[in-house]
Amino acid sequence: MSKATPTNIEFELSEQDFLVSKTDKRGIITYCNEPFMKAAGGEEKDLLGKPHNVVRHPDMPKAVFKLFWDKIQDGNEIFAYVKNLRFDGGFYWVYANVTASFDEKGDIIGYYSVRRKVNPKGLDIIQPIYKKMLSIEKNSNINDSVRYLNDLLEEKGVSYEEFSNDLQRL
Ligand SMILES: Cc1cc2nc3c(=O)[nH]c(=O)nc-3n(C[C@H](O)[C@H](O)[C@H](O)COP(=O)(O)O)c2cc1C
């Protein structure tokens, strides 16, 4: 299925929604729950066996996913604000927690993500930051975008996870 053209129509999650997906080590979706499918606006056949970037929204900076993969491949968990694309072109924001799953030898066998509704006050802060990062990526490169985010976090004296957690609690 080709990607939908983004519209400005938002799909709002309810406070009770927990959107769950699991992937293999490469980020291929191996499981998703009903609320996830509803938010994405697709069925199992549209999601299972597909790379997780099937819901990637063009408004998301590449640098966020770089940071994301660097962390989870090291076995660390991450919390992030993510804007996702629906199959009908609409979008939905999530506060995502992603963790690695390990086998008995301690090797990573896949990843697990649980997402909740974002705090609208947090969105007001993260949106201009992502916008700035996107423009840096367009006019310069991803390394400068990573640097911009890292400088900003350093100024605040927090990690990206702490920052996302703080935004969720505003
Ligand atoms: C468990 C797990 C959950 C993910 N969830 C999302 C998601 O909800 N939205 C998203 O855009 N990318 C998600 N990703 C990251 C994608 O694999 C991918 O890196 C990202 O969409 C960037 O795609 P691109 O490399 O084509 O730019 C997830 C990855 C994993 C391992």
PDBQT file of the ligand as one rigid body, heavy atoms in Angstrom, charges set to zero:
ROOT
HETATM    1  C1  LIG A 201       8.888  -1.092  18.715  1.00  0.00    +0.000 C 
HETATM    2  C2  LIG A 201       9.023   0.023  17.708  1.00  0.00    +0.000 A 
HETATM    3  C3  LIG A 201       7.993   0.934  17.572  1.00  0.00    +0.000 A 
HETATM    4  C4  LIG A 201       8.069   1.980  16.648  1.00  0.00    +0.000 A 
HETATM    5  N1  LIG A 201       7.011   2.843  16.556  1.00  0.00    +0.000 NA
HETATM    6  C5  LIG A 201       7.060   3.819  15.630  1.00  0.00    +0.000 A 
HETATM    7  C6  LIG A 201       5.957   4.689  15.453  1.00  0.00    +0.000 A 
HETATM    8  O1  LIG A 201       4.932   4.610  16.144  1.00  0.00    +0.000 OA
HETATM    9  N2  LIG A 201       6.056   5.654  14.487  1.00  0.00    +0.000 N 
HETATM   10  C7  LIG A 201       7.169   5.796  13.710  1.00  0.00    +0.000 A 
HETATM   11  O2  LIG A 201       7.194   6.684  12.842  1.00  0.00    +0.000 OA
HETATM   12  N3  LIG A 201       8.235   4.993  13.868  1.00  0.00    +0.000 NA
HETATM   13  C8  LIG A 201       8.204   4.008  14.793  1.00  0.00    +0.000 A 
HETATM   14  N4  LIG A 201       9.292   3.181  14.949  1.00  0.00    +0.000 N 
HETATM   15  C9  LIG A 201      10.541   3.523  14.217  1.00  0.00    +0.000 C 
HETATM   16  C10 LIG A 201      10.551   3.012  12.786  1.00  0.00    +0.000 C 
HETATM   17  O3  LIG A 201      11.088   1.714  12.796  1.00  0.00    +0.000 OA
HETATM   18  C11 LIG A 201      11.447   3.912  11.882  1.00  0.00    +0.000 C 
HETATM   19  O4  LIG A 201      12.754   3.971  12.395  1.00  0.00    +0.000 OA
HETATM   20  C12 LIG A 201      10.916   5.352  11.754  1.00  0.00    +0.000 C 
HETATM   21  O5  LIG A 201       9.570   5.350  11.365  1.00  0.00    +0.000 OA
HETATM   22  C13 LIG A 201      11.751   6.170  10.769  1.00  0.00    +0.000 C 
HETATM   23  O6  LIG A 201      11.585   5.683   9.495  1.00  0.00    +0.000 OA
HETATM   24  P1  LIG A 201      12.587   6.018   8.315  1.00  0.00    +0.000 P 
HETATM   25  O7  LIG A 201      13.903   5.389   8.682  1.00  0.00    +0.000 OA
HETATM   26  O8  LIG A 201      11.991   5.419   7.092  1.00  0.00    +0.000 OA
HETATM   27  O9  LIG A 201      12.706   7.512   8.262  1.00  0.00    +0.000 OA
HETATM   28  C14 LIG A 201       9.232   2.126  15.840  1.00  0.00    +0.000 A 
HETATM   29  C15 LIG A 201      10.271   1.191  15.970  1.00  0.00    +0.000 A 
HETATM   30  C16 LIG A 201      10.177   0.173  16.904  1.00  0.00    +0.000 A 
HETATM   31  C17 LIG A 201      11.316  -0.807  17.030  1.00  0.00    +0.000 C 
ENDROOT
TORSDOF 0
